[in-house]
Amino acid sequence: MPKAASARSTGRQAAVRAGAPSAAAEAVVDSLAPLLREWLPRQRWFAGKGRTLTGLVPVAVTELLPPVPSGGEGPGLLHLLLRVEQHDGQPPVSATAPGDCYQLLLGVRTSLPPHLAPSLIGDATEGPLAGRTVYDALHDPYLAGVVMDRLRSVDAVGPLRFGRAGPIPAGLAPRLLGAEQSNSSLVYGDAYILKILRRVVPGPHPDLELPLALAAEGCARVPAPVAWFEAADPAGSGESLTLGVVQPYLRGSTDGWQLALAALDGGHAFAAEAGELGRATAEVHLALASALPTVTLDGGRTAQLAEAMSRRLDTAAQAVPALRPYAPGLRAAFEALGGLDAAERVRPAQRVHGDLHLGQTLRSPDGSWSVIDFEGEPARPLAERRRPQPPVRDVAGMLRSFDYAARSREPWRADWSARCRDAYCEGYARAAGTDPRSEPELLRAYETDKAVYEVLYEARHRPDWLPVPMAAIERLAAQR
């Protein structure tokens, strides 16, 4: 290679390793762009479905494992922070629009072994990756092991910063969990679980912030973070972007959703389990209130909450025509909340889970419950997810989850759902000293707000499930 070309190549690789959104990073993304335009919209965690992808802008490109020279067999591992632009006049999916930032971990090989065929993204035909096969690295046990090695033993690679609360053994075999939702998770040696956050935003992320705070408080209901990695915000905000969190893997535990469905399928009650889950929720709330600042909501701020709920209803009704006939009845729930004791009553507000449902809980073989996944509702802005809320917001989410489980089976077991809901509130009251049902207007408003969110989500992502929240919409709109 001529000296000038060699110098350009060395400079390009240094820029890529530094993670700078430079000409070298742009060249890598340009090389990948034809493949990613097809692959990204098919991913479960991609939030921009149904909207035209108009641009891919590199935020940072980092070599966690440099690809071997052309003709070699070893894989390379690229870490990408990529801003996806979607300018088509449709409502933005988040406050970061027009471009959401996604985290990608891509494997690069000269040829793909047969066992990795399902992870194929495509063959690059131009740019610095021309002639290479690109694939989702999380499906590759070797590259997934590289990610954990960086987490357990490295402080920094380019813009990436790795932190840890304790040692992690080497050589833990990884496996990618198949039930992918808004993020991706890998289990290592049945001892640890790594959650890779896919859509990332600047600021303290609840999925790291809250478990760390609960661990410091000694709350055993939430697995304490063992390691994590972040990147500095390239926009210069001074905030970090949380990219992944490692926590103990609760081997042998079953999530609450599967347990509830098994109880329904077997014709069994679930009230005792629901009561213990209510107690666990209250213990988490008490620990959060002790670990982090709390506020009080006067009548004016309660009215603002109600107005925000009403605006979300307007947005959902515009997007889902089936919701429109019920809008007046649903709005009455928010108006009742906004009119409560406007001049006198104050309510405590604190950090909460923000997206609590049966699938965010685990029951161990000894019967104890744990709470996981503190990300909050991913479609909502991070600042909103971090805002103190009345604890009843989490309670309403769990009550909706019991109803979801019952509605997902035929025939609908209204009695099963009602007993679970009552037992959950009673268990919560025993631990917290306050029954969530003591302010029915507050509980109804939050349950209605959650059902409206569910309708919008199902209409966009799982239309076959839309009748489940619509049944709750009909019930809630008729309440007075």
Secondary structure, 3 states (H helix, E strand, C coil): CCHHHHHHHHHHHHHHHCCCCCHHHHHHHHHHHHHHHHHHHHCCCCCCCCCCCCEEEEEEEEEEECCCCCCCCCCEEEEEEEEEECCCCCCCCCCCCCEEEEEEEEEEECCCCHHHHHHEEEECCCHHHCCCEEEEHHHCHHHHHHHHHHHHHCCEECCEEEEECCCCCCCCCEEECCCCCCCEEEEECCCEEEEECCEECECCCHHHHHHHHHHHHCCCCCCCCCEEEEEECCCCCCCEEEEEEEEECCCCCEEHHHHHHHHHHCCCCCHHHHHHHHHHHHHHHHHHHHHCCCEEECHHHHHHHHHHHHHHHHHHHHHCHHHHHHHHHHHHHHHHHHCCCCCCCCEEEECCCCCCCHHHEEECCCCCEEECCCCCCCCCCHHHHCCCECCHHHHHHHHHHHHHHHHCCCCCCHHHHHHHHHHHHHHHHHHHCCCHHHCHHHHHHHHHHHHHHHHHHHHHHCHHHCHHHHHHHHHHHHCC
